[in-house]
Amino acid sequence: MRKVLTLLTLAAALVAAAVPARGAMPAFAGYFAGTWTCTTAAGAHVMKTYGASETGNELLLFNTYVTSSGRVQLISDAYAQHGDTVSDISHALGSSAIYVGTSPGFVGDRLVFTGTMTTANAVIYELATIVRSDATHFKRTFENARSADGPFTTVSSEDCTRVAAAPVPSPPAHP
């Protein structure tokens, strides 16, 4: 429980520092709300838990990656809607890397985020594509490049299945 609270605090701080305040809950929040289990080609097991922030203005995602060698990596994401754009702020705990991306939201069954991952040594351009196949399955693919013009190379993909649904509350009314 303490790790979850630390993750929530970190995600809230990242959102506060990187995106304008008082964004709305992303329109796609209802699809992702709940817990998903994902598998990568390399055999990594990923548990994703999506839930609303305390204010109801961000969709928070916590990933727990367990690699085939048993290494555990925690990653937090915070999504918020700002006008026609959805922002995604991601941080791998224990790492200096931070990803900031944007998306217009779902177009059909595809949700594509474009952005940059900033590390201590480099800026990496990234594309994250989610394709919904139905209400309980999606595939997420990550691609990166050394320049915004590419070429982009697929670095990982995961197939995800919903384990449990959870409601996402509506954002509070703005005064």
N, C-alpha and C positions, 0 to 999 in steps of 0.2 A: 504494500500500500504506500509506503514511503517513497518508493521509486516512481509510482504513478503520480504522486503529488509533486515530486521533483520534475517529472516530465511535463506536467501541466504548467508548472511555474515557468520552466524554460520555454515552452511553446508560446505562452502568453507574452513573455519578454521579447521573444523573437518577432512576434506579430506586432507588438507595440513599437519596436524599433524600426521595422522595415516596411510597414504598410500604414496607410492613413487610418486614423481611428474611426470606429463605428461603422465598419462595413456591415453588410447584411449577410445572413446565412446563405451560402451558395445554393442556387436552385437545384443542384444535383445532390444535395445533402441527404435527402430521403433514400436515394438509391444505395448509398454507401453505409448508412447508419447500421451499426452492429459489429459483429466479429466475423472475420474471414480467415481461412487458412489457405496459404499459397505455397506452391512448389516451383522451384527453379530447375532448369536443366542440369545444373551442377549438384542438385540434391539438397540445396538449402531449404529449410522449412521456415516459412514466414507466417507469423500470426499478426494480423492487422486488426486493430480496434478503432472504429470511428465513433466519435461522440461529440456532442455540442460543448462549447466552452460555457463557463459559468454565466456569461452575459447573453449567450445564445446567438452571438454574432459571428463566431467562427466554427468551422467543422474541424475538429482536431483528430489527427491520425497518429497512432502509436504503432510502430512496427517493431517486432522482436524477431530478428533473423537468427536462426541457428544453422550454421554451415554444416556441410557433411563431416567436417572434422570436429564438430561440437562447439566451435567458437560462437559466442553470443554477441550480437551487436544491436543496440537500441537506437532507433531513429524516430524523431518526431516531425510531424508536418502540421501546419496550420493553414487552412483554406479560408478565404473571406471574399465576398462579392463586393466590388466597387464599381458601380455603374454597370457597363457591359463586360467588365473584365473580372476574372477570378484570379486571385493571387495565391501562390503556394510558397510557403517558407519552410524549408526542411533543414534539419541539423542532425548529424550523426553524433550521438553522445560520446564524449571521450575523444572527439576529433575537432580540428579547427575548421573543417569544411562546412560551408553553408550554401544551400541552393536557394535561389530566388527565381521563380518562374511565373508566367501568366498564361491565361487561356481565355478564349471567348465562351467557354463552357461546352457542353455536349453539342456536337453537330451530328445529328442522327445518333448512332451508337458509339461515336468516337469522341473522346475527350483528349485533347493534345495540349500539353504545357511546353512552352519554350522558355529557356532561361539560362542562367549561368551558375556554375558551382565554383565558388571561390575557396581556394585552399591557401596554405602558407606559401606555396611555390608557384601556383598557376591559376589561371581562369580557364575553365572548361565549359564549352557550350553544350547544352543538353536539350534533348527532346524526350518527353515522357508521354507515351501514348497508351490510353486505356480504351479497350474495345469491349463493350458489354455484349454478351451473347444472349443473356436472359436475366431474370431477376435475381438469380443465385450464382451467376458465373461471369467473370471478366478476365481478360488477359491484359497485362501491363508490360510494355516494352520500353527499355531505356536505351537511348543512343547518345553518343557524345562525339565532339570534334574539337580541334584546337582553334578553329576560327568560326565565326558566325555563318560563313558561307559553306562550311563543310569541308570535305565530305564527312557525313555522319556514319558512325559504325555502331552496330548493335552491341551493347556490352552485357546486357542481361534481359531476361524476360521471366515472367512468372504467371502461372495459371492459378486463379483464385476461386474458391467456392465459399459461399456464405455458410457459416456455422450457426450463428444466432443473430436475429434481428433485434434492433433497439430503436425506439422512437427518437427522433431529433425534434426538440421543442421549436416552436416558432420564435423568431427573434422578438424581443420586447418592442413595444410601440415607441417611436421616437416622439418626444414632447414637441 
